[in-house]
Amino acid sequence: MKRFLVQFALSIGWVVLFAHTTSADWVKTNGPGGGRINALAASGSNIFAGTETGGVFLTSNNGANWTQINSGLTDDTVASLAVNGNNVFAGTSGGSVFLSANSGTSWTAVNNGLTNSNVNALAVSGNNVFAGTWGGGIFYSTNNGTSWNRFDAYLLENSKLDVLCIAANGNNIFAGTYQGGMVQTTDNGATWKVASINGYITIFSLAGDGSKIFAGTDLGGPYLSTNNGTSWTPVKNGLTDSAISSLIMSGNNVFAGTVNRGVFLSSNNGANWNPVGLNFCVTSFAVNGSTIFAGNNGGEVWRRSLSEMIVETNIQLQQGMLDQENIKIYSPNHSNHNVNIKFSLPHSDLVTIKIYNLSGKEMISLFNQYVDAGTHSLNFDTRNIATGCYVGRIQVGTNAIVKNILVSR
C-alpha cells in the first residue's frame, strides 16, 4: 500500500530549500586526524585521506571509523592521492610516490626515474599516471609507477614550475602552479603552453569532464574552459570568496571549496554559484556514490548527500507572484495511487507541470497547455515510478512554484 507525504516551499526570486531541513546538512565523520587533509580519493566503498602529518587513513563505512594505513609508507606527509583501478598512488613531500595494490594494506615506493621527491599532485588518465612536483617539473608513468619519465618540452625544461594540481583527459593535460599560472598540452606532452588565465597567478585546483575544465585560482575565483583550454572565462557569480582551494565535478554539478567560506555548488557551468554549507577552508573533495566528502585544515572530513544540495540548486524559481495558496497537492487516501494537483488562476495563461528526480532530471511532463481562469485539477499516477522523493515544478507564465512529493510504500 502506498502513502504520499507532500511538502512544499515557495521562493520569490531565489533558490528553494526543500524538505528535511534538520538533516540536510554536513555531518562530521569520526576522524581521521593527522593534520590538514591534503587529498581525498574514492575507490569502491573505500575513501582514502592523505594527511599532513599522519600519512594515509581509510574508511569503508562513510567515515564512521577511520584506520591509519601506513605500512611501507616512509613519509607521513601525503600531499596527493590518485586511484587507477585497484591501484592507489600516494604522492608525498619528500618520499616521492608510493603504490598500494591492496587498498592500503601495504605500500611500496615507486620512484624509478622520479628525480624530484616532492610530489604535490597526481592524476590518472587511462593507463597513464602523472606526477606534478615542486620545482622539478611534471613526470608520467605508463606502467603504474614502475618507471617514470619527465616531460622534456622546452617550456618545462626552462622553468622551475611549482606544480600544485594536475588534471588529465586523453592527450590533454593541465597543470596548475604556484604563481606561474597554468601550463597545458593537447598532444600528450609533446608541446606545452601557458594558459591565458589572467596572467601568472596561482592555480590551487582543477576539475574536468571531457572538454570542460574548471580552474580554481587564489584571487580570481574559478575559470571555465569548454574547449580543452583554448580559451578561459571567469565564472564567479554568487561566490563570496574568490580563493578556490578545491574543486570536484559530479555529473553536471561542480563543487568549489573556498579558503574562507566553505562549499559552493553550480549546476549551470559556473554561471551561478550557491552556498551549500561549511564555514571553513575546504582543502579536498571526494565523491563516492551519492555522497560527497570534504576535508579541512583541522584533520576533519565532513560528508553530505549530493541530492540534498543538488535539489537546492537544480530547480530554480523565476521571479514572480505565484501564490502557494493557489497551488495544492492532495492525496485523498492512503490506498490511492494518484496524487491530485489543483491550481487556481486569476486569468488565462500557459501552465506547465513537470516532475523531476532529486538529481534535477526531468522524469515526467504532466501538463503543458493554455488554460482559462478558474480552478483546475489533474492527477499524477505514481504506479510507474519507483518509491522515493520527487520534485513537482508548476509554472504559470513566467512564475513558478516547487513542491516535494515523497512516494513510499
MIKE-342907 format. One record per residue (C-alpha): residue number from 1; residue in three letters; x, y, z. Coordinates in steps of 0.001 Angstrom, whole numbers, plus 500000, padded with zeros to 6 digits. Layout:
NUM, ALA, X, Y, Z
...
END
This chain:
1, MET, 500000, 500000, 500000
2, LYS, 501365, 503412, 499049
3, ARG, 501149, 506580, 501021
4, PHE, 502156, 510065, 499977
5, LEU, 503805, 512765, 502015
6, VAL, 503632, 516148, 500356
7, GLN, 505802, 519028, 501487
8, PHE, 506038, 522401, 499819
9, ALA, 508094, 525562, 499760
10, LEU, 507813, 528830, 497874
11, SER, 510512, 531265, 496885
12, ILE, 510264, 534539, 495016
13, GLY, 513433, 535127, 493011
14, TRP, 515813, 532769, 494806
15, VAL, 516547, 529090, 495233
16, VAL, 514089, 526883, 497045
17, LEU, 515282, 524895, 500052
18, PHE, 513342, 521694, 500418
19, ALA, 512388, 519108, 502995
20, HIS, 514470, 517685, 505849
21, THR, 515926, 520992, 506958
22, THR, 517164, 519431, 510181
23, SER, 519164, 516666, 508480
24, ALA, 520004, 518322, 505164
25, ASP, 523410, 519412, 506358
26, TRP, 527009, 518300, 506560
27, VAL, 527962, 515590, 509036
28, LYS, 531420, 515436, 510570
29, THR, 532891, 511956, 510277
30, ASN, 534708, 510298, 513156
31, GLY, 538205, 511373, 512140
32, PRO, 540595, 510834, 510606
33, GLY, 543033, 513265, 512273
34, GLY, 546591, 513577, 511016
35, GLY, 546510, 517335, 510418
36, ARG, 545467, 519048, 507207
37, ILE, 543523, 516799, 504812
38, ASN, 545619, 517371, 501686
39, ALA, 543836, 514850, 499484
40, LEU, 540813, 512567, 499338
41, ALA, 540207, 509712, 496896
42, ALA, 537413, 507176, 496435
43, SER, 537688, 503574, 495262
44, GLY, 534638, 501353, 495557
45, SER, 533373, 501660, 499122
46, ASN, 536749, 502958, 500301
47, ILE, 537619, 506585, 500992
48, PHE, 541308, 507403, 501387
49, ALA, 542564, 510538, 503140
50, GLY, 546091, 511847, 502645
51, THR, 547128, 513985, 505607
52, GLU, 549856, 516461, 506521
53, THR, 551339, 514583, 509475
54, GLY, 549566, 511218, 509705
55, GLY, 550096, 509562, 506359
56, VAL, 547058, 507824, 504828
57, PHE, 543783, 506917, 506524
58, LEU, 540997, 504667, 505227
59, THR, 537285, 504387, 505880
60, SER, 534942, 501822, 504365
61, ASN, 531805, 502952, 506202
62, ASN, 531383, 506607, 505215
63, GLY, 533627, 507837, 507992
64, ALA, 532095, 506027, 510960
65, ASN, 535612, 504704, 511546
66, TRP, 538990, 505628, 510076
67, THR, 542092, 503421, 510136
68, GLN, 545661, 504626, 509660
69, ILE, 547248, 502548, 506868
70, ASN, 550944, 503401, 506657
71, SER, 552699, 500033, 506348
72, GLY, 555625, 500639, 503970
73, LEU, 554909, 504369, 503752
74, THR, 558112, 506115, 504824
75, ASP, 556858, 509699, 504527
76, ASP, 553863, 510731, 506631
77, THR, 553213, 513956, 504708
78, VAL, 550910, 512837, 501922
79, ALA, 550204, 515706, 499535
80, SER, 548242, 513902, 496809
81, LEU, 546282, 510741, 496036
82, ALA, 545092, 509087, 492833
83, VAL, 543247, 505856, 492049
84, ASN, 543782, 503728, 488943
85, GLY, 541670, 500585, 489047
86, ASN, 542809, 498589, 492082
87, ASN, 545915, 500707, 492484
88, VAL, 546143, 503662, 494848
89, PHE, 549001, 506153, 494468
90, ALA, 550206, 508494, 497208
91, GLY, 552451, 511471, 496469
92, THR, 554492, 512685, 499423
93, SER, 556504, 515784, 500310
94, GLY, 559866, 514050, 500395
95, GLY, 559498, 510372, 499590
96, SER, 558171, 510678, 496040
97, VAL, 555358, 508263, 495099
98, PHE, 554076, 505147, 496838
99, LEU, 551767, 502490, 495406
100, SER, 549285, 500204, 497122
101, ALA, 547635, 497385, 495196
102, ASN, 545690, 496095, 498204
103, SER, 543564, 499018, 499405
104, GLY, 546317, 500468, 501536
105, THR, 547225, 497351, 503489
106, SER, 550809, 497903, 502335
107, TRP, 552712, 500497, 500307
108, THR, 555720, 500257, 498013
109, ALA, 557886, 503137, 496810
110, VAL, 557697, 503551, 493022
111, ASN, 560299, 506197, 492275
112, ASN, 562422, 504931, 489405
113, GLY, 563051, 507953, 487184
114, LEU, 561439, 510464, 489540
115, THR, 564206, 512998, 490114
116, ASN, 562128, 515205, 492411
117, SER, 560742, 513686, 495590
118, ASN, 558216, 516416, 496437
119, VAL, 555061, 515266, 494618
120, ASN, 552246, 517746, 495193
121, ALA, 549844, 516483, 492532
122, LEU, 548790, 513192, 490944
123, ALA, 546331, 512409, 488165
124, VAL, 545309, 509344, 486173
125, SER, 544106, 509150, 482582
126, GLY, 543701, 505708, 481060
127, ASN, 546914, 503782, 481718
128, ASN, 548902, 506941, 482359
129, VAL, 549770, 508367, 485768
130, PHE, 551006, 511951, 486033
131, ALA, 553010, 513462, 488897
132, GLY, 553497, 517193, 489430
133, THR, 556427, 518189, 491615
134, TRP, 557573, 521283, 493496
135, GLY, 560228, 522849, 491290
136, GLY, 561053, 519699, 489361
137, GLY, 558577, 519597, 486508
138, ILE, 555954, 517055, 485517
139, PHE, 556527, 513306, 485218
140, TYR, 554490, 510491, 483704
141, SER, 554340, 506713, 484009
142, THR, 552717, 504277, 481619
143, ASN, 553266, 501195, 483794
144, ASN, 551632, 502023, 487129
145, GLY, 554718, 503729, 488514
146, THR, 557283, 501056, 487755
147, SER, 559217, 503737, 485881
148, TRP, 558782, 507476, 485324
149, ASN, 559790, 509921, 482632
150, ARG, 559945, 513696, 482765
151, PHE, 558200, 515794, 480152
152, ASP, 561075, 517491, 478350
153, ALA, 559235, 520111, 476344
154, TYR, 561025, 523457, 476121
155, LEU, 558576, 525257, 478377
156, LEU, 559038, 522757, 481175
157, GLU, 562784, 522307, 480752
158, ASN, 563448, 526015, 481119
159, SER, 561253, 526725, 484104
160, LYS, 561071, 525662, 487702
161, LEU, 557332, 525291, 487957
162, ASP, 555937, 524553, 491379
163, VAL, 553001, 522316, 490468
164, LEU, 550000, 522323, 492813
165, CYS, 547400, 520360, 490827
166, ILE, 547017, 518275, 487670
167, ALA, 544039, 517234, 485552
168, ALA, 544317, 514904, 482563
169, ASN, 541930, 513654, 479895
170, GLY, 543332, 511751, 476935
171, ASN, 546010, 513861, 475271
172, ASN, 545006, 516944, 477260
173, ILE, 546987, 517631, 480423
174, PHE, 546632, 520712, 482625
175, ALA, 548946, 521668, 485483
176, GLY, 548210, 524489, 487913
177, THR, 551186, 526097, 489582
178, TYR, 552177, 528419, 492402
179, GLN, 552477, 531936, 490935
180, GLY, 553191, 530529, 487492
181, GLY, 549667, 530293, 486146
182, MET, 548712, 527124, 484338
183, VAL, 550515, 525150, 481672
184, GLN, 548726, 522799, 479339
185, THR, 549288, 520396, 476493
186, THR, 546897, 518985, 473929
187, ASP, 549348, 516489, 472409
188, ASN, 550164, 514320, 475403
189, GLY, 553123, 516438, 476465
190, ALA, 554979, 516930, 473161
191, THR, 554397, 520700, 473392
192, TRP, 553215, 522928, 476207
193, LYS, 551852, 526457, 476503
194, VAL, 550845, 528823, 479263
195, ALA, 547060, 529090, 479617
196, SER, 545523, 532523, 479248
197, ILE, 544138, 532747, 482776
198, ASN, 544605, 536322, 483978
199, GLY, 548386, 536274, 483704
200, TYR, 550670, 534468, 486106
201, ILE, 548570, 533592, 489112
202, THR, 548341, 530679, 491475
203, ILE, 546070, 527787, 490458
204, PHE, 545037, 525868, 493570
205, SER, 542719, 523311, 491993
206, LEU, 541454, 521747, 488772
207, ALA, 538434, 519620, 487848
208, GLY, 537449, 518432, 484383
209, ASP, 534984, 516349, 482436
210, GLY, 535509, 515877, 478707
211, SER, 536339, 519166, 477015
212, LYS, 535068, 521121, 480035
213, ILE, 537519, 522060, 482789
214, PHE, 537363, 524365, 485805
215, ALA, 540429, 526049, 487319
216, GLY, 540349, 527449, 490849
217, THR, 542607, 530466, 491400
218, ASP, 543958, 532111, 494536
219, LEU, 542401, 535539, 493961
220, GLY, 540218, 535486, 490856
221, GLY, 537705, 532767, 491624
222, PRO, 537111, 529877, 489203
223, TYR, 537677, 529954, 485447
224, LEU, 535984, 527683, 482910
225, SER, 537117, 526352, 479554
226, THR, 534678, 524451, 477365
227, ASN, 537179, 523828, 474532
228, ASN, 540036, 521911, 476150
229, GLY, 541806, 525037, 477338
230, THR, 541770, 527067, 474122
231, SER, 540029, 529910, 475962
232, TRP, 539040, 530602, 479561
233, THR, 536208, 532611, 481118
234, PRO, 535844, 533767, 484734
235, VAL, 532743, 532247, 486347
236, LYS, 532201, 533554, 489858
237, ASN, 528681, 534984, 490060
238, GLY, 527326, 534232, 493528
239, LEU, 530680, 533376, 495106
240, THR, 531563, 535316, 498241
241, ASP, 535148, 534053, 498338
242, SER, 537458, 534270, 495304
243, ALA, 540113, 531903, 496677
244, ILE, 539188, 528439, 495369
245, SER, 541138, 525820, 497296
246, SER, 539470, 522684, 495861
247, LEU, 537159, 521598, 493054
248, ILE, 535298, 518458, 492082
249, MET, 532707, 517585, 489439
250, SER, 529807, 515158, 489761
251, GLY, 527811, 514867, 486578
252, ASN, 526639, 518332, 485582
253, ASN, 527396, 519706, 489023
254, VAL, 530651, 521295, 490154
255, PHE, 531561, 521934, 493783
256, ALA, 534032, 524639, 494788
257, GLY, 535755, 524591, 498159
258, THR, 536863, 528044, 499253
259, VAL, 539547, 529269, 501638
260, ASN, 537156, 531091, 503975
261, ARG, 533503, 530444, 503082
262, GLY, 533008, 526702, 502770
263, VAL, 531414, 524961, 499780
264, PHE, 529582, 526399, 496775
265, LEU, 527715, 524488, 494058
266, SER, 526973, 525324, 490447
267, SER, 524690, 523247, 488246
268, ASN, 524937, 525519, 485186
269, ASN, 528628, 525537, 484256
270, GLY, 529527, 528191, 486782
271, ALA, 527024, 530796, 485576
272, ASN, 525690, 530896, 489142
273, TRP, 527033, 529566, 492437
274, ASN, 525077, 528832, 495594
275, PRO, 526490, 528243, 499098
276, VAL, 525799, 524719, 500350
277, GLY, 527358, 524717, 503775
278, LEU, 530514, 524595, 505911
279, ASN, 532272, 527758, 507005
280, PHE, 535961, 526863, 506869
281, CYS, 538722, 526245, 504361
282, VAL, 537863, 523189, 502285
283, THR, 541139, 521566, 501254
284, SER, 539950, 518491, 499353
285, PHE, 536943, 516635, 497963
286, ALA, 535905, 513126, 497006
287, VAL, 532613, 511758, 495688
288, ASN, 531584, 508207, 496432
289, GLY, 528228, 507144, 495044
290, SER, 525603, 509565, 496319
291, THR, 527824, 511164, 498970
292, ILE, 530402, 513951, 498806
293, PHE, 533275, 514214, 501294
294, ALA, 535169, 517404, 502187
295, GLY, 538423, 517726, 504109
296, ASN, 539733, 520719, 506049
297, ASN, 542860, 522091, 507718
298, GLY, 541996, 520564, 511080
299, GLY, 542182, 516884, 510211
300, GLU, 538419, 516583, 509754
301, VAL, 536416, 515029, 506936
302, TRP, 532770, 516000, 506545
303, ARG, 530138, 514308, 504380
304, ARG, 526780, 515165, 502861
305, SER, 524278, 513608, 500468
306, LEU, 524608, 515004, 496961
307, SER, 520851, 515041, 496445
308, GLU, 520284, 517410, 499353
309, MET, 522401, 520076, 497687
310, ILE, 521634, 519401, 494040
311, VAL, 517888, 519752, 494595
312, GLU, 518522, 523165, 496156
313, THR, 520225, 524498, 493057
314, ASN, 518850, 522486, 490144
315, ILE, 515241, 523581, 490478
316, GLN, 515443, 527343, 490015
317, LEU, 512404, 529577, 490501
318, GLN, 511797, 532635, 488386
319, GLN, 510774, 535914, 489967
320, GLY, 507028, 536352, 490187
321, MET, 503938, 536437, 492364
322, LEU, 502578, 532896, 492136
323, ASP, 500714, 532315, 495377
324, GLN, 501280, 528969, 497085
325, GLU, 497715, 529092, 498416
326, ASN, 496516, 528721, 494818
327, ILE, 498573, 525532, 494266
328, LYS, 497568, 522466, 496253
329, ILE, 498517, 518783, 496080
330, TYR, 496196, 516226, 497639
331, SER, 496357, 512543, 498448
332, PRO, 492736, 511628, 499219
333, ASN, 493530, 508328, 500946
334, HIS, 496473, 506052, 501527
335, SER, 495288, 503372, 499125
336, ASN, 495048, 505744, 496171
337, HIS, 497975, 505713, 493760
338, ASN, 497019, 509126, 492354
339, VAL, 498340, 512462, 493555
340, ASN, 495750, 515160, 492837
341, ILE, 497099, 518560, 491811
342, LYS, 494766, 521565, 491946
343, PHE, 495574, 525105, 490855
344, SER, 493597, 528318, 490555
345, LEU, 494333, 531063, 488026
346, PRO, 493091, 534667, 488089
347, HIS, 493410, 534847, 484286
348, SER, 494164, 532530, 481351
349, ASP, 497805, 531572, 480920
350, LEU, 500207, 528807, 479861
351, VAL, 500582, 526174, 482584
352, THR, 503426, 523658, 482650
353, ILE, 503752, 520925, 485275
354, LYS, 506786, 518631, 485354
355, ILE, 508145, 516039, 487755
356, TYR, 511902, 515813, 488473
357, ASN, 514038, 513391, 490446
358, LEU, 516452, 514654, 493091
359, SER, 519279, 514975, 490565
360, GLY, 517250, 517519, 488649
361, LYS, 516436, 515153, 485771
362, GLU, 513001, 515574, 484257
363, MET, 511025, 512360, 484744
364, ILE, 507505, 513207, 483578
365, SER, 505863, 516116, 481763
366, LEU, 502344, 516129, 483173
367, PHE, 500825, 519213, 481622
368, ASN, 501714, 521902, 479085
369, GLN, 498879, 523975, 477665
370, TYR, 496933, 527225, 477931
371, VAL, 494041, 527162, 480409
372, ASP, 491290, 529604, 481284
373, ALA, 490891, 531474, 484544
374, GLY, 489431, 529402, 487368
375, THR, 490226, 526234, 489287
376, HIS, 491705, 523224, 487519
377, SER, 492652, 519709, 488574
378, LEU, 494673, 516775, 487267
379, ASN, 496045, 513512, 488630
380, PHE, 499636, 512278, 488819
381, ASP, 499612, 508459, 488563
382, THR, 502575, 507110, 490574
383, ARG, 502292, 503426, 489667
384, ASN, 505020, 503638, 487028
385, ILE, 507669, 505317, 489150
386, ALA, 509877, 503975, 491918
387, THR, 509447, 504953, 495533
388, GLY, 511400, 507994, 496621
389, CYS, 511319, 511775, 496711
390, TYR, 510361, 513739, 493606
391, VAL, 510011, 517424, 492837
392, GLY, 506961, 518878, 491121
393, ARG, 507547, 522183, 489318
394, ILE, 504414, 524135, 488397
395, GLN, 504930, 527101, 486104
396, VAL, 502291, 529643, 485142
397, GLY, 503571, 532087, 482565
398, THR, 506924, 533268, 483926
399, ASN, 506103, 532433, 487553
400, ALA, 506821, 529110, 489204
401, ILE, 506497, 527164, 492415
402, VAL, 508041, 523879, 493536
403, LYS, 506575, 521208, 495791
404, ASN, 508149, 517986, 497051
405, ILE, 506309, 514675, 496608
406, LEU, 507519, 511661, 498602
407, VAL, 506228, 508331, 497309
408, SER, 506641, 505463, 499781
409, ARG, 505203, 502043, 500336
END
